[in-house]
């Protein structure tokens, strides 16, 4: 469910698995491997969940920074965790 009343979407486990596998393949094609650190900078949307699960699927560590944070806060978190990729 979204923030606005009536703003919702439905997805099956099969559809979610398909999206997660697709995105995991995208991450692999970008050179991401097990143990890599990734930052995710997105609002609370379905794609955030897909990105988190794709990272978990390939064994990459992820740090979620919600879109309400400032650019300085995002920069500090990226530098602190030493991430190699930022997903927006």
ChimeraX attribute file (.defattr): number of C-alpha atoms within 10 A of each C-alpha:
attribute: neighborCount
match mode: 1-to-1
recipient: residues
	/A:1	12
	/A:2	11
	/A:3	8
	/A:4	7
	/A:5	7
	/A:6	8
	/A:7	8
	/A:8	9
	/A:9	8
	/A:10	7
	/A:11	8
	/A:12	8
	/A:13	8
	/A:14	9
	/A:15	10
	/A:16	16
	/A:17	14
	/A:18	13
	/A:19	17
	/A:20	22
	/A:21	17
	/A:22	14
	/A:23	20
	/A:24	24
	/A:25	15
	/A:26	13
	/A:27	19
	/A:28	15
	/A:29	10
	/A:30	10
	/A:31	11
	/A:32	20
	/A:33	16
	/A:34	13
	/A:35	12
	/A:36	17
	/A:37	20
	/A:38	23
	/A:39	23
	/A:40	22
	/A:41	18
	/A:42	19
	/A:43	14
	/A:44	13
	/A:45	10
	/A:46	15
	/A:47	16
	/A:48	18
	/A:49	14
	/A:50	20
	/A:51	25
	/A:52	21
	/A:53	21
	/A:54	24
	/A:55	27
	/A:56	15
	/A:57	14
	/A:58	18
	/A:59	15
	/A:60	19
	/A:61	17
	/A:62	23
	/A:63	17
	/A:64	18
	/A:65	18
	/A:66	14
	/A:67	14
	/A:68	11
	/A:69	11
	/A:70	10
	/A:71	10
	/A:72	9
	/A:73	11
	/A:74	19
	/A:75	10
	/A:76	11
	/A:77	16
	/A:78	20
	/A:79	10
	/A:80	9
	/A:81	14
	/A:82	13
	/A:83	17
	/A:84	13
	/A:85	17
	/A:86	14
	/A:87	13
	/A:88	13
